[in-house]
C-alpha cells in the first residue's frame, strides 16, 4: 500500500480542524438560541406581572443581574427639582428623555425616566407626592453609539445613573432607573410607556451558516482527495 503524501495528510488535518471548529460554532449558536428564547419568555412574563415595590438599598448589590431588568415596580415620593435630558429616538421621533430624581417615601433616591419630550423644554415635575409605576432598567454607563456623555456641557446620550447623580450632586441613588409607564405622568407631561423591548434572535441563521460552512469544508476535502493521483490517495 502506498503511503499518502504529506500534503494529503496536512490537508486532512486542516480540513478536520476546520470542520470540527465550524460544527462547534454552530452548536454554540444552537445553545445561544435556546438561551435567548428562554430570556425572551422570562421578560415577557415579567413585564405583565403586577408591580412590586422598588428595590431598596438592601437589594442594590445584585440589581445588575439579568433577572432584575424589566421588572415592573412601583414607587411613591416627591420629585426633586433637578432634571436631566438624555437624547432619545423613539416612535414619536427624535427628542429627549426627561430623567428626574425622586426622593421616595422609603428614604432613598431613584432616577425616574418620566418620558419623552420633542423639544428641549421639560415641563416641571409635579410639586405634590406622586406614585409611579414602570419598568426597572439597568444603568447605561458611558454614552451612546460613538458618542460619550458630556456632563460639563449637559449633553447626555445614555442614561448613566451614576454619572447623572454626580453631575446633579444627588449623593447616593439607586443603581437603576425607572421607565415610567404612560399612566404615571400628568396630562401634557412627558410621554411615558415608550420602552422598546426587543432582543435580536438570529442564532438559528448563524448556526445554519456555520454548519453549511462545515459541510463545504468536508465537500472541498473530498474533491481534493479525488483529484489526487490514484496511488497517492490510497
Buried (B, 14 or more C-beta within 10 A) or exposed (E): EEEBBEEBEEBBEEBEEBBEBBBEBBEBBBEBBEEBBEBBEBBEEBEEEEBEEBBBEEBBEEBEEEEBBBBBBBBBBBBBEBBBBBBBEBEEEEBBBBBBBBBBEBEBBBBBBBBBBBEEEBBEBBEEEBEBBBBBBBBBEEBBEEEEBEBEEEBBBBBBBEBBBEBBEBEEBBBBBBBBBEEBBEEEBBBBBBBEEEEEEEBBEBBEBBBEBBEEBBEEBEEBBEEBEEEEBE
